[in-house]
Amino acid sequence: MDTQKAIELNRKIIRIVTIIGIILTIILGWLVAKNDYFALDGPFRDSIAHSGWVGILIFILIQITQVVYPIIPGGLTCVIGHIVFGPLYGWIYNFVGIMIGSCINFWLARRYGETLAKAFVDDDTYNKYIGYLDKGKHFERFFFGALVLPGFPDDFLCMVAGLSHMTFKKFVAICLIAKPVTLYVYTVIAAEGVEAFFRFIN
């Protein structure tokens, strides 16, 4: 199988899995909304929050997986962490999972190149962002801004960074500066919206 066919096959698989993930998320969200056991202050939240390191590690692994291979709609896992573990610990566990996942994305792109990176986006998106690699230091500034501002494909851009000449140390430094505050702010806003929605339908 040639490279382009492999990319197209991987894209189809990712799209199918993503669609399945969205459908399951909607179904599970509806079931959760209608079941008191899964209420915002219900038994399920308490059992997970008090499950110790097992629950924490499982959540972080889910967050890592979500960053590397997105199945659940973006940001939802962050909201779940915020609601289940509280604002502070939810933010910490979210950040740990996202940071590890971002580093994995960087490494995967550096190891396997554009064949892997192209599998996660269409050609237009790939060409749009890969063009920044030809602008030297401008890419580093763009990458930082993209992590801070909403609306950019952060996880894919971590792969683009892996395709660049950026060192891993610099990549980690940029992520450590750009991600924490914005992650907290966006998660709090999203969590407030989700909680308001659940209160409305109940």
N, C-alpha and C positions, 0 to 999 in steps of 0.2 A: 504493500500500500504506500503510495507516494505521500509526501508531506501535506499537500493541500487536502487530499482526501481524509487523512488522519485528523486534520484540524476540523474539517466539516463534520466528521463523525463525532468527535469530542464535543463540538458545539451542540449537536442534536441531543446527545446524551445529557449534557448540562441543562439544556432548555427543558427537556422532558422531566428531569428530576426536579427542576425549579418549579415547573407547573404543578407537579404532584405535591411538592412541598407547600405551595400556596393554597391548593385545594384542601389539603389536610389541616393547614393552619386555620382556615376559615371554619371548617367543620369542628375542629377541636375548640376554637374560640367560641363558637355558638354553644357547644355542649358545656364548656366551662362557665359561660355566662348564665346558663340555666340550672346549674347544679350548685347548691349551697356549699358543698364540700370544697369547691374550688373558688369560693368567694374571696374577695381581696383580703379579708381578715379571717378566713375560714381555716379548717383543720389542715388542708393540704399545704397551705403556706407555712403554718406553724411546724408541721412535720418536716418540711424541707429545711426551714430555717434552723431547726434544732437537730438536724441529722449529723452535725459535726463535719469533720473533714471529708467524709464520703460525699455528702451533698455538694460541698464546695468544689471538690475535684471534678465531680461529674458535670457541674455547671460550667467550670472553666474549660473542660474538654469539649463541651457542646459549643461554647463560644469560639474556641480555636477552630473547630470544624466549620462553624458558620462563616468565619473569615476566609478560610482556605477554599471551602466548597459551599457556597451559599445555597441553602435549601429553604430556610425560613425567611420571610420578607425582612429586609434590612432594618436593623434597629430594634426589632421585637425582642430579641434575646437580651438586649441591654435593659429594656423596660422590665422584663421578667426578673432580672437580677436586682434591679432597683426596688421592685415591689416585694420580692421574697426576702432579700437580705438587708433591706434598708438603704437609705441614700449613701452612707459612707462605705459600708462593706460591699454593697452592690456595685458601687463605682470601682472599688479596688479589684474585685473579682472580674468585673467587666474589662477593666484596663489590662489586667494580667493576661486574660484570654486573648484579647484583641492584639496586644503587643506581641505575644508569642505567635499568633496566627499571621501577623504582618511580617514578622521575621521569616517565617516559613515561606510566605509568598515571595519575599525577596530572594531567598535561597533557591527556591524552585525555579524562578525565572533565570537566575544566574547559572543554575546547573543545566536546565533543559532548554533555555533560550526562547525565541519568539514562537516556536511551535506550541509550547504550552501556554504562553501568554495569550496568543491569538484565539485559543479555544474558549476563552471566557467572555469574549466580546466580539461584535461584528467587525468587519473590515474598516468601516467608517470610523468607529470609535477608536480602534487600534491606531489607525493612521493619524487621527486627530491628536492623540496624546504622544505617540511615539515621535512626532515631529519636534517635540520640545527637547529631545536628546541632542539635536543638532545645534542647540543654542547655548551649550556650555554651562556656565554658572547659572544662567537663567532658569534652567530646569530645577536646580536646587531651590531657588526662590519660589518657583511655581509649585513645586511639590509641597513646600511648607505651607503656602497659601491654600492649596487644595485640601490639606488636612485640617486646616482651621475653618474654612468656609464650607457651608452646606452645598449639596448639589453635585459634588464630584465623586467619581468611583474610587474611593480611597483604596480598597483592597486591590483593585487592578493596578492603580498607580504604584502600589508597593512592588508589583511585578515589573512595571516599567522602570522603577528605580533599580531593580535587579539587573535590568538590561543595560543600564547606564554604566558610567565609569565611577559612580559614587561608591565610596568604601562602605563596608558594613557598619563600621564605627560611626560614620557620619549619618548613615541612614537611621541608626538607633537614636542618635542624639537629636535629630530632627523630629522623630516620632515622640520622644520623651518630652520635648518642648511643646509640640503642637497638639498632641492628642489629649492629654489629661483634662484641661479646663473645658475644651469644647465637648469632649465626651460627657462630662458631668452636666453641662448646660443643656445639651441636646437631649440627654436621657431624662433629665428632670422635666423638661417641657413635654416630651413624648409620654412620660409616665402620667403626668397630670391629665393629658388628653385621654389616655386609656382608662384611667380611673374614673374620669367624668363620663366616659362612654358607658362603662359598666354600671355606674350609678343610674344613668339615664334609662338603660334597658331593663334594669331591675326595679 
